[in-house]
Amino acid sequence: MAQAKSMRHRDPRARVCAVALDSPLHRGRECYAQRAWFEAWQALSRADQQAPLEGDDLERLAMAAYLLGRDDDYLQTLDRAHGSYLAAGDNQRAVRCAFWLGLRLYLRGDGGRATGWFARAHRLLECQPPDCVERGYLMLSVVSQQVAAGDLDAAVATAAAAAEIGDRFADADLSASARQLEGHVLIEQGEVARGLALLDEAMLAVATGELTPLVSGLAYCNAIDGCQLSFALARAREWTDALTEWCAEQPDMVAFSGVCLVHRAEIMQLRGMWAEALQEARRAFDRCRQGRSAHAAGLALYQQGEVQRLRGEFAAAEEAYRRASRCGCDPQPGLALLRAAQGDLPAAANAVARALGTTADRWQRVRLLPAGVEIALAAGDVEAARRACAELDEIAGHCGGDELDAVAAAARSALVLAQGDARAALVAARRALQVWQRAEAPYLAARVRTLAGLACRALGDDDGSRLELDAARAVFEQLGAMPDVARIDALTSAASAAHPHGLTPRELQVLRLVAAGKTNKAIAGELFLSEKTVDRHVSNILAKLDVPSRTAATARAYELQLIRS
């Protein structure tokens, strides 16, 4: 317990030497505590010019620089803090700085320098007590190496051991970081419920203000990534709302606000707020570029392309995907779906096949497989669609979760409909529809209602088909999903061309019984319908044939050769 108290004393938020109240250093510390990052950075920079800062205050200055998106300043200042701690003989704090330097360099793709800092940290620990909290931090870098090597079981064990060290030393940052890593690895293994539970546990420390700003921001992003990765969309929306509120409390902050905006854009698109999603994605790109985060900027551009593709703005979508690719973000499956919408099915099929052929990660494949089913069916390759659908079903069955089940059910509905099993297609579409309606995802709900409408038509239920397609079209039109509106109109026109008189097969059946002289009650009994339903069919028949009576309808039916004499 004495060790735990000692480590908390070393938190730069708590270790404050006596200084003049009117000095830049005092002002900088105050602003830091108030999360006024720009003012803190200005004041601490002035103090550093007056007299070189020592370790704790250099860490504050570094953190302010990081949160303002001044990445190079962050690295340089944290390097100085590392040197300051070494000069003071505080090797454990020097190790901590080396770890964060290595992590930041690793996250921005500078693997060589990152490895160097991690190696230095390990060397410094050789002469430290075997049981210290810094060993737990360095275990986090080992977890990343184990994941990269594909040894997920070892990664789970290492992360759990790091979390135990964090708990023992009452180091909330380490405990939360380790549990989030463990949760992510479990999700990758398909143990979604256990993984999400660990992410939620780590987020409790964020909600109670136990974590430093850097770890809080990383925790938000990691939790949302884990939820979206595993299609836990309700949780993703909850944590995105919390991240938005957290960022709004710190208007100077750049470091996490760009990623926050990307997540907000994704959630807005899901909820049907497309204009707002596009605006948010554009803001995210500007903020990520300001923070010099190329990959996050690429994600923002990809999100722009997704909304533009769905709205039928194909040229703009293609440009967004190309720019995303230049930032290092794979533009699939969006670009393949764009090619399919443009009518270039060979290019679409080749693109999605290439992406699937070079992607081993389970969750990345989940994002590609629905597009693989859609494009294969459009190209008439039912066998390729069947293979993609089978893999999607297997993943959903193993990992569970309503939203993932809905993704698999929608793909299954499209496949079995193409194979001629309309009844199974309707069952699967309605199962997916329940989930997307509950998740408040109008576009996805409208897509499966389109499948339901086609299945109803194939089953001879033209009334049901018309209701489903009309409902889907209304949503598409409201969202501005013009390619989907055009598709519904084409489907409806095709149906009208097949029946130029405008009567559905059921109405034709009723008309022939009317011509045979049967009453509505008798027709209802013969067709196993309610008398009220037959009344409605008869009214529709009279209106469509533009006749005033049953007798006139019979004459008109013979005239159109709908009934043979």
N, C-alpha and C positions, 0 to 999 in steps of 0.2 A: 504493500500500500504506500510505503514511503517512496518507492520508485515511481508509482503512478502520480503522486503529488509533484514529484520533481519534474516529470515530463510535462505536466500541465503548466508548471511555472515557466517553462521554456517557450510556450506559445507566444509569438510576437505580439499578439493582441493583449497579453497580460503583463508582459515584462516591460515596464516603463520606468526609465530613470528620471530623477527630478530635474526639470528644466524650467527656464523662465517662462511664465505664462504668456508673454507677448512674443515669444520667439517663433520662427518658422517651424522649428521642430515640434514644439507643443501644438501649434496649429495643424501641422501635418498629421500628428497622432490623433487629434480630435476628429479631423475630417475622415481619417481612415476608420475610426470607430463608428462614425455616422454613415459610412459607405458612400461618402461624397468623393468618388475616386479621382476626378479631375483636380479638385481642390487639394486633395491629399497629395497627389503626384506633384503639383506645382509647389506646395509648401515644403514637402520633403526634398525636392530637388534644390530649392533655395537653401535649405538647411545643409544639404550635402556640399553645396558650393562654399558655404561659410566655413564648414569644418567637415571632413570626411565622416560619413555615418558609420556606425558599427553594425554588427550582424543583425540584430533584431530590427533596427530601423531600415537597414538595407533590404531586408525581407519585405517590410511594408512597402517600400518604394518599388520593389520588383513586382509585388502583387498588384499595386495600383497601375503600373505600366501594363501588366498582362491584361487586366480587366478593361483597360482603355484601348486594347488592340495594338499596343506598342511592343510587338513580340521581340524584336532585337534588343530593345531596352530591358525587357524582362530578363532575357538570357544573360546579358552583360552584367546587370545589377545583381542577379542571383549568383553569378560567378564571383562577384566581389564579396557577397555575403559568405560564400563558401570559403574564400581566402581569409576573411575576417575571423571566422570561427576557428580555422586552422591556426592562425596566428595567436589566438587566445587559448589554444589548447583544448577547444571544445570539439573533439572529433565527431561526437555523435550528431551535433547540429550540422557539422560539415557534411556528414554522410547524408543527412536529410536533404540538404541543398543539392548534393550531387544526384540524389534520386530524382528530384523534381526537374533538374536540368536534363537528365537522361530521358525522363518521360516526355517532356515537351519536345525534345529533338526527335524522339521516336514517333510521336504523333504527327509531326509535320514532315516525316519521311527522311530525316537525316540519320539513317541507321548507324553509320560509322561513328559519328560523334556520340550518339546515344550509348552505344556499346562501350565507348571509352569512359564515359561518366559512370555507367553502372559498374564497370571494372574497377574504377578508382574507389567507388563507394565500398565495394567488397573488400578491397585491399585495406582501406581505413578501418574496417570493422574487425580485421584480424586481431588487432590489439585491444579490442573492446570486450567487455564482459559477454559471455556466451548468451546471456538472457537479457536482451535489450530490445526496445520497440523498433529500432531502425532495422533490425534483422527482418521484422515483419514487413516493413516497406519494401525491402529488396526482394522479398519473396513474391511481391506483385509482378516484378519484372520477369521472374522465373515462370510465373503462370503464363505470361504472354508468350514466352519461348516454348513452353510445353504445348500451348494451343497451336502455335505455328507448326510444331513438329507433329501435330495430330494426336498427341497423347492426352486425350481429354480427361481420362480417369485421374491421371497424375495431376493435371491442372486443377481439378475439383479438390483433391486432397491438399494441394499446396495452398489454394485460396482459403480453404477451411482452417488450415493451420495458421495462416496470417491473421484471419479474423479472431482466432482464439488469443493470439498475442495482443491484438488491439484491445480485446475485452480485458485481458489481464492487466494491461498498463493504462486502462481507461483512456485510450486514444481513439476518440470517436471517428476521426478522419480515416485511420487505418481500418477500423472495424467496418465502416460503411463501404469503403473502397473494396475491401476483400470480399465482402458479402455480395456486392454487385458483380464482381468478376466471377465468383462462384455461380451466381444466378445465371449469368450469360452463358457460361460453359454448360450448365445443366440444360438450358434452353436449346443450345446447339445439339446436345445429346438427345433431344426430344422429350426431356422431363420438364415439360412446360409449367405444370402446376408448382413443382418445387422451386423452379427457377424464378417464377414470378413472385412467389412468397418471399424469397430472399431479397429481390428488388424492392418489394414493399417494405420489408423490415429496414433496409438501408435508408429508405426515404423517410422513415419516421424521424431519423436524426436530422434530416434537412428541415422537416416541418417544425421541429422543436428548437432550431437554431443552434445545434451542437457543433456544426461543421464550419470550417473556414470557407471563405467565399469561393476559392478555387475548387475545392472538393464538392461544395454544394452545386456549383454549376455543372461539374462533370457528372454528379449523381443524377441531376435532372435529365441530362442528355442521355446517359446510359440507361436510365429507367424507361424513357420514352422509346429509345432504340430497341430495347428488349421487348417492349410491348408491341411495337409495330412489327418487329421481326417475327413474332409468334402470332400475329393477327389478334392480339388482345386489344381490340380497338377502343372499347369503352375505357379501359385503364389508360391507354395512350392519350385519349382525350382529357381524362381527369388530370394527368400529370402535365400535359401541355398547358392546360388552363392555369395550373399552379406555377409553371415556369414563366408564363406570360406575366402573372402577377408579381413574381419575384423580380423579373427584369424591369417591370414598370416602376418598382420601388428604387431602382438604381439607374436613372436615365442616362448617366454618363457611360454606362457599361457597354462595351462593344464585343467582348470576348464570347459571350454566350448568346447575346441577343440575336445575332444573325442565324444561328442554328435554331433558336426559339422560333423565329419567323418562318423558317423552312417547315418546322413541325406544325406551326399554326396553318400554313398554307395547305399542308397535306390533310389536316383535319377539316379545314373549311371546304376543300374539294369533296371530301367524303360526305359532308353534310349538305352539299348542294349549293354552297355559297361561292360560286365559281368566279364572279367578278372580284369579290374580296380576296379569294385565294390567289388570283393572278396578281393583284396589287401587292399582296403580302409576299409572294415569291419574288417580285421585283425588288421590294424593300430588302428582302433577305439577301439577294445577290449583292446589292450595294453595300450592305453592312458586312457581309462575309468578305467582300473584296477589300473593304476598309480594314478588316481584321487580318488580312493576308492569309485567309484560309481557302486555298484553291479548291479542295475537295468539297467543302461546304458550299462554295459558290457554284460548283458544278451541280450539286443537288438542287440548289435553288433554280438554276436554269432548266434542269430536267423537269422540275415541278411546273415551271412556266409552260414547257412543251406539252406536258400532259393535259393541262387545261385547254391550251390552244388546239391540240389535236381533237379533243372531245367536242369543241365548239366548231370544228370544221375549218379552222384557220391554219391550213396545212403548210403554207409557205413559212409562216411565223413559227410554227411548231418545229419544222425541219431545222430552221436556223437555231432555235433554242437547243435542240438535241445536239447539233454540231458544236455549238459553243460549250455545252456541258461535257462533251467528249474531250474537247481541248483542255478542259480543267481536270481531266482524269476521271470523270464520272461515266460509267458505261451507260449509253443511251437506250439500252434494251430493258424491257421489251417494247418501250414506247415507240422507237423508230420502226421496228418491225410491224407494229400495229398501224403506224402511219402509212407504210408501204401497202399494207393490205387495204386500207381505206382508199388509197389512191388507185387501187386496182392492179398493183404490181405484186401478184401473189407469189411468183417464183422468188423475187427478192425478199419478200416477207418470210417465206418458208425457210430460205437459206439462212437469213439472219437469225431467226429464233433457233434453228437447228445448230448453228455455230455457237450461239450463246449457251445452249443446253450441253453441247458437246465439250465445252471448256469450263463448265461450272460444276464443281463437286459438292459445294456447300448445300445442305438440305434446304435451308430457308431461302437462299437465292434461287434455287430451282423452283420453289413454291411460287415465286413471283413470275417466273418464266413459263411455267407449265400451263396456266389458263390461257395465255396468249398462244402457246403451242397448239392447244386444242382448237381454239377459235380459228387460227390461220389454217391448220390442217383441214378442218371441215370446209372452210371456204374454198380451199384448193381441191376438195374432193378426195383427200387422202385419209380415209376413215381409219385405216390401220395405224397411221402415225398418231391420229387423235386418240385412238383406243389406248395406245401405249402411254401417252402423256396422261390421260385420264386415270389409268390404272395406278401410275406412280403417285399422282395427286391423292387418290383415294387411300393408298397405303400410308402416306405421310399423315393425312388427316386422321386416319384410324389409329395411328400410333401416338400422335401428339395431342389429339383432342382439341377442344375449344369450339364454341359455337360458330365464330366467324370463319375459322378455317374449314369447318364442316360445310358452311354455306358456300365457300369458294369451290370446294370439291363437288357439292351437289349441283351447282350451276353448270359446271363443266360436264358432269354426268348427264344432266338434262339435255344439253345440246347434242351430246354424242348419241344417246339412245333415241332421240328424236330423228337424227339423221339415219339411224339404223332401222327406223320404222316402228319403234315401240313407243307410241305416243302416250300410252297410259303411264308407263314408268317415267317418261319425261315430265309429265304433269305433276306426278308425286314429288319428284326431285325439285322441280322449279318452285313448288309451293313450300317445300321445306326451307329452301334458301330464302324465299320471300319473307317468311316469318322472321328470320334472323335479321335481314337487312332493314325491314320495317322497324324492328325493335331497336336496331342500332342507329336509326335515323339517317340511313344512307339512301337517299332517294334515287340516285342514278343506278346504283347496283340493283335496287328493288325494281326499277323500271325495266332493266335488262332481263331480269328473270320473268317479269310479267310478259314480256315479248315472247319468251320461250313458252310460257303457259298458254298464251293466245294461240300460238302455232300448234301446240299440242291439242288444244280444244278443237281447233279447226280440223285437224287430222282425225279426231274422234267423232266428227259430225256435229259437234256442239257449236254452231255458228254464233248463237247469242253469246255464249261464254267467251268465244274467241274475240268477238267484237268488243265486249266489255273490257277484256284484258288489254287488247291492243289500243283501245281508246284511252284507257287509264295510263298506259305506258307513254303514248304520244303526248298526252297533256303534260306529263312530267318532263319529257325531253324538250318540249317547246318552252316550258317555264325556265329550264336550265340553260337553254340556248344550245342544246346538243343537236345541231342541225343535221349531221350525217345520220343520226338515229331517227330523227323526224322523217327524213327522206326515205329511209328504209321502211318505216311503218307505212308511209304513204304508198310506197311501191307494193308492199304486201297487200294493202287494202285494195289498190287498183287492180292487182292481179286477181283478187277474189271477185271483184265486180265484173271483170272481163269474163270470168268463168261463168257468171250468172248475170247476163245482160238485163234480165227482167228485174234484178235486184232482190229476188226471193232467196232465202237461205234454204238448204236442204230440208230442214224441219218444216219451214213454211210451205214448201212444195208438197211435203207429205200431208200436211193439214189441208191444203187446197184440194188435193185429189180426193180426200175423204169428204170435204164439203161438196165437191162436184158429184159424189156418190149419194148425196142427199142426207148425210148423217148430221145429227145435231152436235153442238159443242160438247154436251155431256157424253154422248156416245164416243166422240173422237177422244175425249179425255180418258175414257175407260180403255179404249183400244191402244192408245199410245202410252198409257201409264203416266199421264200428266194430270195436273189439277185443272179443273174447269176454268179457273181464273187465267191460267197460263194459255189455254186454248183460246179464250176470249182475246187475249193480247195478240196471239198469232193471227187470228182472223182480222183484227183491226189493222195490223201491219200489212196483211195481204191486200186489203181493200185500199189502203193508202198507197202502197207501192204500184198496184195495177191501175190506180186512179179510177176506181169504179165505186158506185154507191151501195151495192148490195151483194149478197151471196150469189144470187142468180147471175148478176152481171160479171162477177168474178169468175164463175164457171164458164160463161161465154168467152171471156177474155183468155182464159186458160186454154180453151180449144183453139182460139185464134192464134195464140203464140205456140201452139203445138206442145204445150206443157202436159196435156192429157190427150191420149189417143182415143178416138171414137171407135 
